[in-house]
Amino acid sequence: MFNDAETAVIVEKVKEYSNKGDTIFAFGTHPHIYYLTETMPPGNVFTFQFPWFMKVAEQTILTGIVNSPPKVVIRDLNAEVGGYSLAEYMQDIDQYIVENYVLVDYENNIEVLVKI
């Protein structure tokens, strides 16, 4: 899982646009990306992005994103958990990303975005 080719490509893309210790946001992607890129989630807040967690945690995570804007966002809009679309449960976060980030790369259904 950590050593698969898809993850390696995303790790390299994140490293291309960020540095060790920077803030990034993994939206619907593998949470181990923070460890592999030596980066941190916004506001130092991490939760697994299960839809039922995001009902409670979305505003806290969004506050972290707004107050500590990630250099890079990696986003998989097709991500699902138990048949539930994560994007549907993270609408406020998704809207903020749409308004403040631009797509710079796309690999295996994962968007790589940077701050405008």
Summary of the structure (lengths in Angstrom):
residues: 116
radius of gyration: 12.8
end to end distance: 31.6
largest distance: 34.4
contacts: 358
relative contact order: 0.21
helix: 44%
strand: 23%
